[in-house]
Amino acid sequence: MNNNTVLYVRSTNNSKHSLELQKSNGRNYAKHNSLKLNIIVDTNTSGVKPLNERSGSSALLHLVENGLVNTIIVESLSRISRNFVVTSEFISFIDQHNVNLIILEGGDQCGK
């Protein structure tokens, strides 16, 4: 990876519309903020499935652990998990690695 910004996209039912909308919104945000974007996608993946059991989020966790990401963009917190505890643990994990989280829905930002 040449760049440290990742857009994480997830869809439970592999909805092409949902995936493309998330990608489009992430690309627009990145373009507006002059960010080069890498995209990690989890398809046919429930938001209640543990992060380390999903191919995309597992790869994302690995990148964070190895210091290869400094910003993660998601459409909404529900893209990370539908479980509040898992989402909280994820935010704590990336905060420990000085990774910024940008949530497009609502314009929120967590982290550094």
Secondary structure, DSSP 8 states (H G I E B T S, - for coil): ---SEEEEEEESS--HHHHHHHHHHHHHHHHHTT---EEEEEES--TTS-GGGSHHHHHHHHHHHTT--SEEEES-GGGT-S-HHHHHHHHHHHHHTT-EEEETTTTEEE--
